[in-house]
Structures are given as structure tokens and as C-alpha cells.
């Protein structure tokens, strides 16, 4: 879906970026400055969002200088804004939609104000324009920074900031790896310090491009008042508040945010696929069930099936699996991670042996489409 990593020159600094295929418009995702574009697309819960965004145009994302696989460089707001221009220049792109999130909204705003002819539109996702140090209440900026830096590289920050996102040990370890490949703890602390000091409020009245500000209603870290403040300061900006607690808009559940972006850019409501989640699916059935049913007779077979079903359901409960449906002597269940699913399959195999039965089991881990209580 995406190109190999390429490099654009921002002065003498190489900026790593990747793109999807060409589309109706160019869309630059100015993500937070803690990414690694080599592995960003592998993060759980974002494949559906990435696929949806590429339906709107050529989707472009990059690593801010000093992080990921871009060149090391002291972080500045101007360097970050110029990196957007460098990537567009390298692609030969005259203009693009900018999607800025959280603290990197500031560099998106600087670019939009400086290059209005190159900014088709500006989309803001749970952004803020005033420095975090001005809205810290219970802890000092130094205490907050120290706590966040101590968690960096564990994946727990992603969970803390996105409590509505599906979460299990496998997802945590993938986020943890991405964090470690994006920035060292010292780099994270340095970048966070810059984000906490940015103040672009005075600049916002000079942003003269179509602007959509999206904000989750219950974001505990970047409250909606900050999104409303951005919309109030940018002439003609549209503010939309969405239900949810996540800081990120590219993880589950992302559909409401995407639909608002799509309608803003295209002028039309866009349908998206049913909910897709990362899950492990387990299917079991009894070996030689037809022969065994003929041997024991209908009444005893139904009693044996009832005992089998009770055993399977007991193990599903033990390993936190969710029964999706049954068909004859087969069970379909879903788990939030492969390790528990494997242990459950082994436990079912061992437990039904006491009934004189053998079962076979199959497992699949990947994105599943959720249709009510069913999956597809």
C-alpha cells in the first residue's frame, strides 16, 4: 500500500517519508513527532484508518527530523514546518491537505499561514495552540515530563492516552517497539519539552485556508476547550466535537472522525466498512463426529454434545474468549490476542479427552470485520 522510505532534503537535513499511490488529492499527515515511518503502518488498530485515508487521495507521512529514520537535528518549530515543504517539493506536489494532530498542529498552522497557496485545507485532530505549561493544574511540567519519559518505550503511554483503543499484551508490545524505534527516552524528553513550549495563538488569525477542527469530547489530556479555541481564532474554521476519550484519531474507534474528514474534503458523506478489529479467531470441531454419533445413537450423542459444549464454554470463560456462534459440533470464538487463544485450544483438547472425544482446532490472527455480535 505504501512506498519504501524516501528522503527529502530540508536544507542539509534528510527527512524520511512514505506515500501511498497517487490519488485525487495529496494529504500530508503531520503526526506527533514520535514516529518511525518504517514501522508506523504495522501498528495495531490503524490498518483500517490507513486504508480509508488512502481512498481520499495520496496519503503522505514523514518522520520529524531528530526522530525515526530522519536525520538527527535539534528540534525547532520552523524546522518541522519546513520539513512539510521539503517533502512536498521532493514529490513535486504543488499543494496538499494538512492533517495536524495534538502538539504538531503548531507546525501545520505555521505552514498553512506561510504557504496558503500550497495548503488546500487544514484538518486539526485534538490539537492545541497554547503551551501545555499554561494549563497544568495538578502537576508541574517537570513532573509530567518525568513521568511520561519513564513510561516511554513500554507502550503504556499509548494506552493511557487512548483508553478506547483495543488493548492487550500483543498490542502493547507492538506500540512499545514503535516507541523505541521512534525516539530514545532522551530524545522523547527533548521533543516533549518543545511541544510544551509552543504557542501559535497569535498566528492563527493569519491562517486563511478552509479548516476543520475535530476534537474528542472526553479527551482527558487535551480538553475540547483547546480545540474550540483553535476554531475561534482561525477565520471561518468549522468545529466538530466527537464522542470519545482518545488522543489519537487514527486508532479504533476512528470511523466518525474519518467520515467528518471525508465529508469536509469531498462535500459528500462517505460510507466506511463495518468495525474492524485486530483479533484471534478460534474454530474447533469434533473429529469423526458423524461416525461417533452413529455408534452411540441420537440420545447419547446429544448428551455427549451437551457435555462437550459445557467443557468448551468453561475453557472459553477461563481464557477470556468470546463465543461467536456454534454449528453442529463446531465452535467459533474470538480472543483479543493469540497467546490466550492457543492456551484455550490446548485446554479444550485436553479436557474433552475425558469424554472420549478428540477435537481439531484452527487459529487465525488478523483484522476481523465486526457485524453486531458476529465477525466476518
ZIPE-V532095 format. One record per helix or strand of 3 or more residues. SS is the DSSP state (H for helix, E for strand). FROM is the first residue (numbers start at 1). TO is the last residue. If there is no record, write none. Layout:
BEGIN
ss=SS from=FROM to=TO
ss=SS from=FROM to=TO
END
This chain:
BEGIN
ss=E from=6 to=10
ss=E from=13 to=19
ss=E from=26 to=30
ss=H from=40 to=42
ss=H from=47 to=54
ss=E from=58 to=62
ss=H from=77 to=91
ss=E from=96 to=101
ss=H from=102 to=114
ss=H from=116 to=118
ss=E from=119 to=125
ss=H from=132 to=134
ss=H from=141 to=151
ss=H from=156 to=161
ss=H from=169 to=182
ss=H from=185 to=197
ss=H from=201 to=206
ss=E from=211 to=216
ss=H from=224 to=233
ss=E from=238 to=242
ss=H from=255 to=266
ss=E from=276 to=286
ss=H from=289 to=296
ss=H from=298 to=318
ss=E from=322 to=327
ss=E from=330 to=335
ss=H from=338 to=355
ss=E from=359 to=371
END
